[in-house]
Amino acid sequence: MSLVGKEMVEFSADAYHNGKFVTVSNEDLKGKWSIFCFYPADFSFVCPTELGDLQEQYDALKALGVEVYSVSTDTHFVHKAWHDDSDVVGTITYTMIGDPSHVLSQGFDVLGEDGLAQRGTFIVDPDGIIQMMEVNADGIGRDASTLIDKIRAAQYVRSHPGEVCPAKWKEGAETLKPSLDLVGKI
C-alpha cells in the first residue's frame, strides 16, 4: 500500500547535527518541506556515496525551503562516530536521525526483515503529508539531484490547485490542467 497522500508517523528521535545531539520530532517539521532519506547502516558501502551526494544538493534544497533528514536504524552515537571517521560523511551538515526503536522505519514502511532500513526517499509537505516516495534495492544507490525537480513540482502543484506537472517538467515549463477537453489530446 502506498504512503503517498498519507500523514507521516508521529515521532520523536535523537539525532546528530553539526557537532551536537538534538531531538527531532514530527512537530518540528510542521510548516516546512522535508526530505527523509533512509539507508541501511552507517559504516557501509553505498550509503556514504548517497549521503555525500545528498550533501552536495543540500544548499539547493535549502534554497527551496526544504530540510533534509537522513535516517538509519543506528543510534545518534553511531552517526557521530561515522561523521568523525569518514571523510565523505564528515562533510554532512543536515540532520542524521537515529532510529534504533524502528518507529520511523516502520512508519515509513521501509524496515527490512533484517532490522535495517531500506533505501527509501520521501518528500513530506508542510502539512506532514507524504507527497513522493521511492524505495530502491540495497545495491542501487540514489541520485539526489533528481530531488530538486521533484520538490519544485510538488511545490508548484501545491500552490497551483488544478494544475499538474507532466513528465520531465522543469520550473517555468508548461503545466497541464486536467479536464474533459484534454482526454486523448496528449
Backbone bond lengths (Angstrom), bond angles and torsions (degrees), N, CA, C in turn:
res aa  C-N    CA-C-N  psi(-1)  N-CA   C-N-CA  omega(-1)  CA-C   N-CA-C  phi
1 M - - - 1.447 - - 1.532 108.97 -
2 S 1.287 116.46 135.65 1.470 121.75 -178.34 1.526 111.86 -76.40
3 L 1.303 115.57 144.89 1.465 121.65 175.56 1.525 112.26 -92.98
4 V 1.335 117.36 -7.87 1.461 120.78 -179.43 1.523 109.37 -61.59
5 G 1.332 114.92 130.71 1.462 120.90 -178.56 1.517 113.45 88.81
6 K 1.326 116.93 -2.53 1.461 120.77 179.87 1.524 110.06 -104.13
7 E 1.325 114.61 155.59 1.457 119.99 178.56 1.529 110.06 -75.08
8 M 1.310 115.23 139.89 1.469 118.90 179.29 1.517 110.38 -68.83
9 V 1.295 116.35 160.22 1.453 123.78 -178.11 1.538 110.87 -66.44
10 E 1.319 115.71 146.48 1.470 119.64 171.75 1.519 107.77 -75.06
11 F 1.338 116.31 139.09 1.454 119.14 -178.95 1.517 110.94 -157.42
12 S 1.295 114.80 162.58 1.460 124.33 168.41 1.515 105.10 -144.86
13 A 1.331 116.73 123.73 1.462 120.15 -173.79 1.521 111.12 -141.91
14 D 1.316 114.80 151.32 1.461 121.15 174.70 1.522 108.84 -81.16
15 A 1.327 115.68 145.56 1.456 120.85 -176.88 1.520 109.99 -145.24
16 Y 1.328 113.99 165.84 1.458 121.66 173.92 1.519 107.16 -113.09
17 H 1.348 116.44 128.75 1.462 120.23 -178.16 1.522 109.90 -150.18
18 N 1.321 115.17 117.40 1.468 122.29 175.44 1.531 113.64 48.35
19 G 1.330 115.93 50.86 1.457 120.70 174.96 1.511 115.81 82.17
20 K 1.339 117.15 7.33 1.465 120.40 -178.39 1.520 110.67 -134.03
21 F 1.323 114.93 154.24 1.458 120.78 169.68 1.520 107.46 -90.26
22 V 1.319 116.30 130.80 1.457 122.23 -178.94 1.527 108.93 -133.23
23 T 1.306 115.38 164.05 1.462 121.01 173.36 1.514 107.97 -109.30
24 V 1.318 116.05 134.88 1.463 122.52 179.39 1.522 107.62 -122.37
25 S 1.332 116.26 137.26 1.464 119.98 176.67 1.521 109.78 -135.57
26 N 1.314 115.50 167.66 1.462 119.98 177.51 1.523 110.99 -61.03
27 E 1.306 117.73 -25.97 1.469 121.25 178.25 1.528 111.24 -66.13
28 D 1.334 116.50 -32.19 1.468 120.96 179.27 1.526 112.09 -67.27
29 L 1.322 117.30 -20.73 1.465 121.84 -174.29 1.524 113.26 -89.74
30 K 1.316 116.77 -15.55 1.465 119.75 -175.73 1.526 111.29 -57.96
31 G 1.312 114.92 133.55 1.450 120.79 179.09 1.520 113.98 84.55
32 K 1.342 117.57 4.10 1.461 121.49 -177.57 1.529 110.15 -130.30
33 W 1.312 116.08 151.80 1.454 121.56 169.44 1.520 107.35 -81.10
34 S 1.338 116.48 142.99 1.463 121.08 -178.93 1.522 110.85 -138.81
35 I 1.302 114.65 149.37 1.461 121.75 170.31 1.519 107.05 -120.39
36 F 1.335 115.53 129.79 1.454 122.30 173.37 1.519 107.58 -109.76
37 C 1.321 115.02 123.56 1.455 121.55 -179.49 1.534 107.97 -117.32
38 F 1.337 116.20 100.41 1.460 121.71 178.94 1.523 109.63 -84.80
39 Y 1.318 116.40 145.41 1.465 121.45 177.41 1.525 108.19 -148.05
40 P 1.341 117.38 157.94 1.459 120.25 -172.31 1.530 115.94 -64.20
41 A 1.334 118.22 -50.75 1.467 117.03 -172.24 1.522 111.96 -163.98
42 D 1.328 114.47 149.63 1.452 121.07 171.60 1.534 108.44 -70.37
43 F 1.311 116.04 161.98 1.468 123.29 179.26 1.536 111.12 56.73
44 S 1.323 116.22 39.67 1.457 120.55 179.08 1.522 109.28 -117.87
45 F 1.320 118.35 -157.65 1.458 121.02 -166.08 1.529 114.02 -108.65
46 V 1.309 118.54 -60.88 1.464 121.60 -179.59 1.528 110.05 -73.97
47 C 1.316 116.51 -34.61 1.471 121.56 -174.30 1.533 114.32 -53.76
48 P 1.341 119.74 -47.97 1.463 117.08 -178.72 1.526 112.72 -65.03
49 T 1.339 117.32 -29.95 1.468 118.50 178.18 1.517 110.26 -66.99
50 E 1.329 116.44 -39.32 1.467 120.41 178.77 1.529 111.60 -68.00
51 L 1.321 116.38 -46.01 1.461 119.78 -177.63 1.526 111.14 -67.05
52 G 1.318 117.13 -35.34 1.466 120.68 175.28 1.525 110.83 -65.66
53 D 1.326 116.46 -41.39 1.462 121.17 177.43 1.530 110.41 -63.27
54 L 1.318 116.41 -40.62 1.467 120.64 177.70 1.527 110.49 -63.21
55 Q 1.326 117.22 -38.29 1.462 120.71 176.85 1.527 110.78 -62.44
56 E 1.325 116.69 -37.88 1.471 120.53 178.73 1.533 111.75 -62.57
57 Q 1.320 117.64 -26.74 1.474 122.51 179.58 1.527 112.69 -96.17
58 Y 1.325 116.91 -5.47 1.465 121.30 -171.74 1.528 113.36 -59.34
59 D 1.321 118.90 -44.31 1.466 120.31 -179.88 1.527 111.28 -62.26
60 A 1.329 117.61 -41.40 1.469 121.07 178.33 1.525 110.59 -65.05
61 L 1.325 117.08 -38.32 1.466 120.58 178.49 1.533 110.66 -68.55
62 K 1.334 116.68 -43.16 1.463 119.98 177.79 1.532 110.63 -60.84
63 A 1.335 116.86 -37.74 1.467 120.63 178.67 1.528 111.32 -62.90
64 L 1.327 117.07 -23.58 1.470 122.03 176.67 1.532 111.72 -90.74
65 G 1.326 116.36 5.42 1.466 120.29 179.33 1.513 113.64 80.31
66 V 1.329 117.01 26.91 1.464 122.36 -176.47 1.520 109.83 -109.48
67 E 1.326 115.98 136.13 1.459 120.67 172.05 1.525 107.66 -105.18
68 V 1.324 116.22 145.28 1.460 122.75 -175.58 1.523 109.46 -113.83
69 Y 1.340 114.66 138.14 1.463 121.81 176.69 1.523 108.50 -132.75
70 S 1.332 116.62 122.67 1.458 118.97 170.26 1.521 106.54 -93.77
71 V 1.346 115.85 148.10 1.468 120.50 -175.70 1.526 109.42 -141.66
72 S 1.330 116.00 130.00 1.461 121.34 167.75 1.523 106.88 -136.50
73 T 1.316 115.79 172.07 1.460 119.85 -179.77 1.525 112.07 -81.93
74 D 1.329 116.75 3.23 1.461 120.88 172.99 1.532 109.18 -71.67
75 T 1.328 116.88 167.52 1.466 120.94 177.02 1.530 110.44 -85.66
76 H 1.315 115.61 166.63 1.461 120.71 175.53 1.536 110.84 -64.58
77 F 1.335 117.67 -25.82 1.462 121.20 176.52 1.536 110.31 -66.55
78 V 1.326 116.13 -42.44 1.462 120.48 178.71 1.529 109.77 -66.40
79 H 1.350 116.78 -38.29 1.473 119.79 176.68 1.534 110.26 -57.97
80 K 1.326 116.77 -43.54 1.468 119.89 179.27 1.524 110.54 -63.43
81 A 1.318 117.13 -45.45 1.461 120.53 -179.63 1.529 110.65 -61.01
82 W 1.328 117.71 -41.27 1.464 121.32 178.83 1.527 110.41 -67.12
83 H 1.322 116.09 -41.81 1.468 121.39 177.65 1.528 110.45 -59.36
84 D 1.333 116.17 -41.07 1.466 121.02 -179.88 1.528 112.74 -72.69
85 D 1.325 117.16 -26.15 1.462 121.83 -172.53 1.528 114.55 -94.84
86 S 1.325 117.33 -32.68 1.463 121.53 -172.18 1.522 111.51 -99.10
87 D 1.331 116.45 132.08 1.467 120.13 176.60 1.526 110.94 -61.88
88 V 1.330 117.00 -40.70 1.471 120.99 -178.44 1.522 110.69 -71.61
89 V 1.320 116.79 -52.46 1.469 120.83 -177.72 1.527 110.53 -66.61
90 G 1.310 117.16 -27.36 1.456 121.12 178.18 1.524 114.11 -63.49
91 T 1.339 117.36 -15.46 1.472 120.85 178.25 1.526 112.46 -85.35
92 I 1.318 117.70 -11.58 1.468 121.73 -173.01 1.527 111.20 -67.43
93 T 1.340 115.08 130.35 1.466 120.47 177.21 1.528 112.03 -117.85
94 Y 1.329 118.57 -3.43 1.467 120.61 174.35 1.534 109.08 -85.17
95 T 1.302 117.38 171.27 1.460 123.20 -174.60 1.521 111.62 -79.60
96 M 1.325 115.54 132.39 1.466 122.86 178.43 1.533 108.28 -108.72
97 I 1.334 116.30 107.09 1.462 121.60 -175.62 1.524 110.78 -89.48
98 G 1.330 115.17 134.66 1.462 121.49 172.37 1.520 109.59 -91.78
99 D 1.321 116.17 136.11 1.462 121.31 -178.14 1.532 111.48 -130.98
100 P 1.354 117.95 52.94 1.462 118.92 -179.26 1.531 112.73 -66.30
101 S 1.315 118.42 -21.22 1.470 121.71 178.31 1.533 111.98 -83.50
102 H 1.338 116.69 -9.55 1.471 124.11 178.07 1.527 113.98 68.75
103 V 1.316 118.51 14.11 1.465 121.24 179.70 1.527 110.83 -60.93
104 L 1.321 117.76 -48.73 1.464 120.84 -179.72 1.530 111.27 -71.27
105 S 1.318 116.74 -45.09 1.468 120.08 -178.40 1.524 111.22 -60.82
106 Q 1.320 117.81 -39.47 1.467 120.59 176.00 1.526 110.60 -72.67
107 G 1.323 116.86 -41.52 1.459 121.21 -177.91 1.520 113.28 -64.11
108 F 1.327 116.76 -30.81 1.461 121.32 176.66 1.533 111.04 -97.78
109 D 1.322 116.10 6.87 1.469 123.63 175.39 1.528 113.19 57.06
110 V 1.334 116.96 42.60 1.462 121.20 177.72 1.529 112.63 -121.16
111 L 1.328 117.93 11.05 1.456 120.05 -179.82 1.522 109.43 -78.50
112 G 1.334 116.06 119.22 1.454 121.04 178.83 1.514 111.52 -79.69
113 E 1.315 116.17 165.42 1.464 121.33 178.89 1.522 111.98 -62.79
114 D 1.332 116.53 -21.11 1.460 121.04 179.38 1.531 112.81 -83.04
115 G 1.341 116.98 0.83 1.459 120.84 179.94 1.510 114.22 85.03
116 L 1.335 116.89 4.37 1.460 121.68 178.57 1.521 110.11 -106.82
117 A 1.324 116.07 153.23 1.466 120.39 177.03 1.529 109.46 -74.48
118 Q 1.316 116.12 143.64 1.454 121.51 172.66 1.524 108.65 -80.86
119 R 1.332 117.11 171.97 1.459 122.13 179.56 1.528 109.67 -79.89
120 G 1.321 116.58 85.36 1.455 121.48 -178.92 1.514 111.78 -113.56
121 T 1.334 115.75 139.06 1.458 121.80 176.56 1.518 107.90 -123.22
122 F 1.326 116.34 133.17 1.460 121.97 -176.82 1.525 109.99 -134.74
123 I 1.319 116.04 136.80 1.460 122.03 170.75 1.521 106.53 -105.05
124 V 1.335 116.01 125.91 1.459 122.82 -178.64 1.520 107.99 -117.24
125 D 1.339 116.19 130.18 1.466 119.86 -177.78 1.528 111.23 -81.98
126 P 1.333 118.14 174.87 1.471 121.18 -176.59 1.534 114.67 -63.12
127 D 1.334 117.55 -13.96 1.466 120.99 176.43 1.523 112.43 -93.23
128 G 1.341 116.59 1.98 1.456 120.24 -179.34 1.522 113.87 83.76
129 I 1.336 116.92 15.85 1.460 121.95 -178.73 1.534 109.03 -97.43
130 I 1.317 115.80 132.26 1.462 121.13 179.42 1.524 108.88 -73.78
131 Q 1.328 116.19 122.42 1.460 122.35 -177.46 1.528 112.90 -104.31
132 M 1.326 117.40 -19.61 1.460 120.61 -179.73 1.513 108.16 -153.57
133 M 1.336 115.30 141.62 1.461 119.83 173.91 1.515 109.15 -142.48
134 E 1.312 114.92 145.33 1.458 121.85 177.81 1.520 106.60 -148.18
135 V 1.323 116.27 130.44 1.458 120.47 178.80 1.525 108.05 -127.37
136 N 1.333 115.54 125.75 1.460 122.20 -179.15 1.522 110.81 -108.75
137 A 1.328 116.51 154.85 1.456 121.54 171.10 1.524 108.74 -63.53
138 D 1.317 116.44 156.03 1.466 121.11 -175.03 1.524 114.18 -54.67
139 G 1.313 118.15 -34.05 1.457 120.33 -176.16 1.512 115.06 -85.23
140 I 1.329 117.92 1.08 1.466 121.61 -176.35 1.524 109.60 -111.15
141 G 1.327 116.11 107.11 1.461 121.49 178.77 1.518 111.30 -75.17
142 R 1.322 115.70 156.94 1.469 122.28 -177.78 1.520 111.76 -100.98
143 D 1.321 115.51 158.96 1.462 123.59 177.38 1.524 107.83 -110.92
144 A 1.316 117.66 106.18 1.466 122.40 -174.96 1.526 112.99 -66.42
145 S 1.333 118.04 -20.60 1.467 119.29 -179.06 1.527 111.66 -64.14
146 T 1.324 117.80 -25.21 1.473 120.54 179.37 1.528 111.64 -68.78
147 L 1.320 117.06 -19.01 1.458 120.55 -179.52 1.528 112.79 -69.25
148 I 1.321 117.03 -27.35 1.464 120.71 -177.84 1.531 109.94 -60.37
149 D 1.333 117.71 -52.63 1.463 120.76 -179.72 1.530 111.74 -66.73
150 K 1.328 117.51 -34.86 1.469 120.09 179.05 1.531 110.41 -65.93
151 I 1.313 116.75 -41.85 1.473 120.44 177.33 1.529 109.79 -63.50
152 R 1.330 116.48 -47.67 1.469 119.23 -179.74 1.526 111.05 -58.63
153 A 1.326 117.34 -42.17 1.467 120.46 178.88 1.524 110.68 -64.65
154 A 1.330 117.32 -44.66 1.470 120.59 179.59 1.525 111.04 -62.27
155 Q 1.320 116.63 -40.85 1.464 120.09 179.03 1.528 110.87 -68.25
156 Y 1.325 116.95 -38.83 1.460 120.52 178.88 1.529 110.72 -63.54
157 V 1.317 116.76 -49.43 1.465 120.86 -179.03 1.530 110.60 -60.93
158 R 1.324 116.88 -39.08 1.474 120.62 178.92 1.532 111.19 -62.65
159 S 1.332 116.76 -39.25 1.465 120.04 -176.09 1.538 113.30 -91.29
160 H 1.330 117.55 -3.88 1.466 122.22 179.21 1.525 110.01 -131.85
161 P 1.338 117.01 73.39 1.465 119.68 -179.43 1.535 111.05 -55.18
162 G 1.328 115.11 140.33 1.454 120.16 178.62 1.518 113.73 90.83
163 E 1.333 117.26 -6.23 1.457 120.79 177.18 1.529 109.26 -112.32
164 V 1.329 115.41 151.98 1.455 121.25 177.51 1.527 109.12 -133.22
165 C 1.307 116.00 155.73 1.462 121.83 -178.86 1.527 109.42 -102.30
166 P 1.332 117.51 123.09 1.466 120.20 179.64 1.527 111.63 -73.91
167 A 1.319 115.94 174.94 1.466 121.95 178.33 1.525 110.19 -55.27
168 K 1.312 115.47 142.71 1.465 124.51 177.79 1.535 112.78 61.43
169 W 1.321 117.06 21.42 1.464 121.37 179.53 1.521 110.07 -61.26
170 K 1.313 115.99 137.73 1.460 123.70 174.52 1.519 107.83 -121.82
171 E 1.315 115.93 151.49 1.458 120.79 179.59 1.522 110.34 -52.99
172 G 1.333 116.36 130.64 1.453 122.30 -179.85 1.524 113.26 94.09
173 A 1.329 116.98 -13.40 1.467 120.39 179.86 1.530 110.11 -78.85
174 E 1.311 115.25 166.99 1.460 121.64 -179.12 1.528 110.60 -68.09
175 T 1.320 115.10 142.04 1.461 121.33 175.40 1.526 108.16 -109.07
176 L 1.310 115.95 -178.94 1.463 122.06 179.27 1.523 109.34 -117.95
177 K 1.334 115.55 148.72 1.456 121.73 173.21 1.526 106.64 -118.77
178 P 1.353 116.27 96.34 1.456 119.40 -177.70 1.532 112.06 -54.90
179 S 1.327 114.58 131.93 1.462 120.66 177.29 1.513 108.10 -161.61
180 L 1.307 116.46 171.11 1.457 122.60 178.01 1.523 110.49 -59.31
181 D 1.331 117.09 -35.62 1.466 122.08 -179.50 1.531 112.54 -65.62
182 L 1.337 117.39 -23.91 1.457 120.75 -177.60 1.538 112.94 -85.96
183 V 1.321 117.79 -18.11 1.460 121.38 -175.73 1.524 109.66 -58.81
184 G 1.340 115.86 124.69 1.451 121.97 178.64 1.515 115.62 76.93
185 K 1.335 118.67 3.30 1.468 122.33 -177.00 1.530 112.67 -100.80
186 I 1.322 117.11 -2.98 1.465 119.56 -176.79 1.526 108.74 -102.48
